[in-house]
Amino acid sequence: MFQKVNIGNHFDLKTSVFQAPRRGIYSFSFHVVKVYNRQTIQVNLMQNDYPVISAFAGDQDVTREAASNGVLLMVEREDRVYLKLERGTLMGGWKYSTFSGFLVFPL
């Protein structure tokens, strides 16, 4: 059975926001899927309401398309990191999407 890992419970499952427990270098990655409906999607990884990186999917001739991105990010204690759909519609909402993060190096 699939089980989500949320050691320390710093990822809020209701709001889908990660709040950093400590200052450090974190690795974040995400993967999103859009449905065929002749649209482009844009998803941003946000840090405290500011976009850090984006992923786009916009091929008009495929049934489903995925977009992914990742980053190493300097994060301060209590910074909030989350995904924001800027444009388009995701397949099944966020159901078929993933968002992962972990501390690489504490500072």
Secondary structure, 3 states (H helix, E strand, C coil): CCCCCCCCCCEECCCCEEECCCCEEEEEEEEEEEECCCCCEEEEEEECCEEEEEEEECCCCCCEEEEEEEEEEEECCCCEEEEEEEECCECCCCCCCEEEEEEEEEC
